[in-house]
Amino acid sequence: MKDYGFFPTVESCNAYLSSLLQLHRADIALVFYREMQRCRISPNVYTLNMVISAYCKLGKLENAVEVLEKMESMGFSPIIVSYNTLIAGHCDKGLLSSALKFKNLMLKNGLYPNVVTFNSLIGGLCKSMIRSGYHPDEHTFKNADI
C-alpha cells in the first residue's frame, strides 16, 4: 500500500480485521495483525479486542489472555467486550471456572456483566450439562426460580 502512496491507519486496519473475522478468517486476521506490528502501526483497544477474538475463535485461549495482559501493559483498560470475548471463548471450551474468573476480574475492574456475559455463561452451563449426559429442558429454567 505504501508503494502506491497509501498509508494505512489503525482505523483502516481495524476495518479490515473486522471484515476478516466476519468472514470467519481468524487465521488471516492474526497474520494481518502481525503485519501491522511489522509496519509499526500502533494498535488500539479495538484492535486488541479483535486479536483476542481471533485467538478465541481458533481455540488459542492462552494467547488471547496474553493479549489482554499486553493491552493492560500498553496502558489500555480492557472494556466489557474484552472480558465477554474471553468469557465466551472459555465457555465454548467447557472451561467454566476460568470463564467465571474473568467475570470476577471484570467486576474487580469496575465493569458490570451485561446480557452477553450472562448468555455466554448460561450457554456454557447448558453445554456442560449436555456433555454430562443431561439435556436442558423447560424444567431447567423453571427450577432456576426465574
C-alpha positions, 0 to 999 in steps of 0.5 A: 500500500505504501508503494502506491502512496497509501498509508494505512491507519489503525482505523483502516486496519481495524476495518479490515480485521473486522471484515476478516473475522466476519468472514470467519478468517481468524487465521488471516486476521492474526497474520494481518495483525502481525503485519501491522506490528511489522509496519509499526502501526500502533494498535488500539483497544479495538484492535486488541479486542479483535486479536483476542477474538481471533485467538478465541475463535481458533481455540488459542485461549492462552494467547488471547489472555496474553493479549489482554495482559499486553493491552493492560501493559500498553496502558489500555483498560480492557472494556466489557467486550474484552472480558465477554470475548474471553468469557465466551471463548472459555465457555465454548471450551467447557472451561467454566471456572476460568470463564467465571474468573474473568467475570470476577476480574471484570467486576474487580475492574469496575465493569458490570456483566451485561446480557452477553456475559450472562448468555455466554455463561448460561450457554456454557452451563447448558453445554456442560450439562449436555456433555454430562449426559443431561439435556436442558429442558423447560424444567431447567429454567423453571427450577432456576426460580426465574 
